[in-house]
């Protein structure tokens, strides 16, 4: 049907306006998409370690940085909810909780905390997070200052639980420290998750030093140790239990390290192995390496704090707090405090792990007590991943 000549110009005008409107819509959509792509994704860092391996210290190296939102062992809540389970049965629940926290979704804790009103102090070791002691979580301390844990605990404990999520979303880096993963495979989905930018720092420590530290914190670690032992707990003699737990820990650290070699090259670049002994021997250089790996600036006040915290006079005042101490002496304390019989037995169950990670065995009490004998290999374990 032919349209009247008078209506044709109007239809042409309407069609041109529609095309122009569509053009503006496409331009706007593309611009918004481009803006969204340009918005930087937060850096997600998992400090992966085991109990008594110096991970609280490494966590604080990140936690005191003004660009970092840090939480210490959020998976504690999962384990304390299922104390009769095993690490491997809890892996999926721990992984899902970690993913949610990285994305600042703190509702994930609803499944592991008592119902009703909660404070941020309901969160395990919350006061070890500078981010929860400064704005927007708590206005008592400046955001860019080193914050003592004891002061934070006194002044910021009554803040509502909701401030945790608000604070998390205001940082460019989210760092979590965890000791409750026993293989790397469970983390593969997080490494491949497009919503995450996950980087792993795998912290290891001489098992002999770990055993010595665990002996000093047996009571605090009792529930965790029973979960690690599983059904063997009641079958093992009390004197055998520490060595079985150490065998499981050593094997898990070994498997995590070996698993990295099978990863695609792109994922290998998101894994950094750090030996605690290297860190305490040269804290500034090793901290700078971790900061560079995670895209953080090593600020002058942090450099001064690192030196102060690692070059104190004592051996540390609290097992789970980061106080000024002589970190190098602490790392060597097992050599004069553990009987050689215990060291020899531990070396038998952790031999493969120690050899691969560059910890030399001692073959006599004389070697153990001879502090001039260096028991740490000079090669860097992280370079072996590419081989």
Secondary structure as GFF3:
##gff-version 3
##sequence-region A 1 387
A	DSSP	alpha_helix	5	38	.	.	.	ID=ss1
A	DSSP	beta_strand	43	48	.	.	.	ID=ss2
A	DSSP	alpha_helix	55	63	.	.	.	ID=ss3
A	DSSP	beta_strand	68	72	.	.	.	ID=ss4
A	DSSP	alpha_helix	76	81	.	.	.	ID=ss5
A	DSSP	alpha_helix	87	102	.	.	.	ID=ss6
A	DSSP	three_ten_helix	106	112	.	.	.	ID=ss7
A	DSSP	three_ten_helix	120	122	.	.	.	ID=ss8
A	DSSP	three_ten_helix	126	128	.	.	.	ID=ss9
A	DSSP	three_ten_helix	130	133	.	.	.	ID=ss10
A	DSSP	alpha_helix	149	155	.	.	.	ID=ss11
A	DSSP	alpha_helix	162	168	.	.	.	ID=ss12
A	DSSP	beta_strand	173	178	.	.	.	ID=ss13
A	DSSP	three_ten_helix	185	187	.	.	.	ID=ss14
A	DSSP	alpha_helix	188	192	.	.	.	ID=ss15
A	DSSP	beta_strand	198	204	.	.	.	ID=ss16
A	DSSP	alpha_helix	207	215	.	.	.	ID=ss17
A	DSSP	alpha_helix	222	229	.	.	.	ID=ss18
A	DSSP	three_ten_helix	230	232	.	.	.	ID=ss19
A	DSSP	alpha_helix	238	260	.	.	.	ID=ss20
A	DSSP	alpha_helix	265	268	.	.	.	ID=ss21
A	DSSP	beta_strand	271	275	.	.	.	ID=ss22
A	DSSP	alpha_helix	276	281	.	.	.	ID=ss23
A	DSSP	alpha_helix	283	294	.	.	.	ID=ss24
A	DSSP	alpha_helix	300	310	.	.	.	ID=ss25
A	DSSP	alpha_helix	327	332	.	.	.	ID=ss26
A	DSSP	alpha_helix	334	337	.	.	.	ID=ss27
A	DSSP	alpha_helix	340	357	.	.	.	ID=ss28
A	DSSP	alpha_helix	365	369	.	.	.	ID=ss29
A	DSSP	three_ten_helix	381	386	.	.	.	ID=ss30
###
